[in-house]
Amino acid sequence: MSRLAFVGGTGPQGLGLALRFAQAGEAVVIGSRSASRADDAARRIRAAVPGAVADGFENLDAIGRSDRVVLALPAAALSGFLEIARSHLGGKLVIDVVVPLVQREGFFELAPLPGAPSAGELVQQAVPSARVVSAFKNVPAARLQDLHAALEGDVVFCSDDATARAEMAALVAKLAGLRAVDAGRLANARYLEAITALLLNLNHRFRAQTSIAIVGLP
């Protein structure tokens, strides 16, 4: 199994996920526009997780080192990045954790993306041969980065590729306290993103770190 690459892995969500998966025994690659920033993040992971295998590279170099790529870019950078990276992402498992948000007068809401109702659908349109899964959109970055804090809740994910969904469920199972919930088609990614906006507004109002759990499932 190849390493797990995190494009935008120096940002809060990407770094948090990389830390947790390194802690769970995955070898990770951090990608950034700056190779030096990526290397700094990899060193931080190795310091936090004794024995971790973590290295940092420029984004396209990081993608080239793995068949499994987590896209944790800022939403505003996603379209431009896909123009550059589409040929590098073809055929790979691409895990989209991007949420296009804007904050107006202290209130978070979804921001429209060009040509697609969700980040996951935009990635799939740009790279038809990729096996795109939208996931980890509702897990707080601050909680992910605090390795002393227990994780809890559900990781709801969706994809049009059944094999990709199975691989995603296996990855989620590596993180203690989280349950994988298969939500079916990639079109459901737009609803996961809307939930993130709601959670951030709750966090702001109650000074909390909220996530979700789906009740009533077997």
C-alpha positions in Angstrom: 0.0 0.0 0.0 1.4 3.4 -0.9 1.8 6.3 1.4 -1.1 8.6 2.2 -0.5 12.0 0.6 -2.0 15.2 2.0 -2.1 18.1 -0.5 -2.5 21.3 1.5 -1.2 19.3 4.4 0.2 22.3 6.2 -3.3 23.7 6.7 -5.3 22.9 9.9 -7.5 20.1 8.5 -4.8 18.5 6.4 -2.2 18.6 9.1 -4.7 17.3 11.7 -5.6 14.3 9.5 -2.0 13.6 8.7 -1.1 13.6 12.4 -4.0 11.2 13.2 -3.2 8.8 10.4 0.5 8.9 11.3 -0.5 8.0 14.8 -2.5 5.1 13.4 0.5 3.7 11.6 0.1 5.2 8.1 3.2 6.5 6.3 2.3 10.0 5.2 3.5 12.6 2.7 2.8 16.3 3.2 2.3 18.4 0.2 2.5 22.2 0.0 3.1 24.9 -2.5 6.4 25.4 -0.6 8.6 22.3 -0.2 10.2 23.9 2.9 6.8 24.4 4.6 5.9 20.8 3.8 9.1 19.6 5.3 8.5 21.7 8.4 5.0 20.0 8.8 6.5 16.6 8.3 9.1 17.3 11.0 6.3 18.4 13.3 4.5 15.0 12.7 7.7 13.0 13.4 8.2 15.0 16.6 4.6 14.4 17.8 4.4 10.7 16.8 7.5 8.7 17.7 8.4 6.4 14.9 6.2 8.1 12.3 7.1 7.9 8.7 6.4 11.4 7.3 8.1 13.5 4.6 7.3 16.8 2.9 7.4 17.8 -0.7 5.9 20.3 -3.2 2.3 19.4 -4.0 2.8 17.7 -7.4 5.8 15.8 -6.1 3.7 14.6 -3.1 1.0 13.4 -5.4 3.5 11.5 -7.5 4.6 9.5 -4.4 1.1 8.0 -3.6 -1.9 6.4 -5.1 -4.0 7.8 -2.3 -4.3 11.6 -2.1 -6.2 13.7 0.4 -7.1 17.2 -1.0 -7.2 19.6 2.0 -6.7 22.8 0.0 -8.5 26.1 0.7 -11.6 26.1 -1.4 -10.6 29.3 -3.3 -7.4 27.5 -4.6 -9.2 24.3 -5.6 -10.1 25.1 -9.2 -6.7 26.5 -10.1 -5.0 23.6 -8.5 -7.1 21.1 -10.5 -6.1 22.8 -13.7 -2.5 22.1 -12.9 -2.8 18.7 -11.2 -5.6 16.9 -13.1 -3.1 14.7 -15.1 -1.3 13.7 -11.9 -4.5 12.7 -10.1 -5.9 10.4 -12.7 -6.6 6.8 -11.5 -5.9 7.6 -7.9 -8.1 7.5 -4.8 -8.7 11.2 -4.2 -10.2 12.1 -0.8 -11.8 15.5 -0.8 -12.1 17.3 2.5 -12.6 20.7 1.1 -15.5 22.9 2.3 -16.2 26.1 0.3 -17.2 28.6 3.0 -17.4 32.3 3.4 -18.0 34.3 6.6 -20.2 37.3 6.5 -20.8 39.4 9.6 -19.7 36.5 11.8 -21.9 34.0 10.1 -20.6 31.0 8.1 -22.3 30.0 4.8 -21.5 28.0 1.8 -19.7 29.8 -1.1 -20.6 28.8 -4.7 -18.0 26.9 -6.7 -17.6 27.4 -10.4 -19.5 24.7 -12.3 -20.3 22.3 -9.4 -22.6 22.2 -6.4 -19.8 20.7 -4.1 -16.1 20.4 -4.0 -16.2 16.6 -4.5 -18.3 16.9 -7.6 -15.9 19.6 -8.9 -12.9 17.3 -8.4 -14.7 14.4 -10.2 -15.6 16.6 -13.1 -12.1 17.9 -13.5 -10.5 14.4 -13.1 -13.1 11.8 -14.4 -10.7 8.9 -14.0 -10.0 9.6 -10.3 -11.9 7.7 -7.7 -13.2 10.7 -5.7 -14.5 10.3 -2.1 -15.8 13.3 -0.1 -15.1 12.7 3.6 -13.9 14.2 6.9 -15.8 17.4 6.2 -17.5 17.5 9.7 -14.5 16.6 12.0 -13.0 19.6 13.8 -9.4 20.4 12.7 -8.5 21.6 16.3 -9.6 18.2 17.7 -7.7 16.3 15.0 -4.5 18.2 15.8 -4.7 17.6 19.6 -3.4 14.0 19.8 -4.3 13.9 23.5 -8.0 14.5 22.7 -10.3 11.5 21.9 -12.1 11.6 18.6 -15.8 10.9 18.6 -18.6 10.9 16.1 -19.3 9.7 12.5 -17.3 10.3 9.3 -20.0 10.5 6.7 -18.6 9.9 3.2 -19.8 9.6 -0.3 -18.5 8.5 -3.7 -19.8 7.2 -7.0 -17.2 4.4 -6.8 -18.1 1.5 -4.5 -14.5 0.3 -4.2 -13.4 3.8 -3.2 -16.1 3.9 -0.5 -14.9 0.5 0.9 -11.3 1.9 1.0 -12.6 5.0 2.8 -14.4 2.9 5.4 -11.2 1.0 6.0 -9.2 4.2 6.5 -11.8 5.6 8.9 -11.7 2.4 10.9 -8.0 3.1 11.7 -9.0 6.2 13.8 -10.3 5.2 17.2 -13.6 6.8 18.2 -14.8 7.5 14.7 -17.4 5.4 12.8 -17.6 5.3 9.0 -21.0 6.0 7.5 -21.4 5.3 3.8 -23.8 8.0 2.4 -23.8 6.6 -1.2 -23.4 8.9 -4.2 -21.0 11.8 -4.5 -23.9 14.2 -5.0 -24.4 14.0 -1.2 -21.2 15.9 -0.7 -23.1 19.1 -1.0 -25.1 18.3 2.1 -21.9 17.4 4.1 -20.5 20.8 3.3 -23.7 22.5 4.4 -23.5 20.6 7.7 -20.0 22.0 8.2 -21.3 25.6 7.9 -23.9 24.8 10.5 -21.4 23.2 12.9 -19.1 26.3 12.6 -22.0 28.6 13.4 -22.7 26.4 16.5 -19.1 26.5 17.4 -19.0 30.3 17.2 -22.2 30.6 19.2 -21.4 28.1 22.0 -17.6 28.3 21.9 -17.5 24.6 21.2 -15.9 22.0 18.9 -18.9 20.1 17.4 -19.1 17.2 15.1 -21.9 14.8 14.1 -23.2 11.4 14.9 -26.0 9.7 13.0 -28.5 7.9 15.3 -30.8 5.1 14.3 -28.2 3.1 12.2 -27.6 -0.6 12.9 
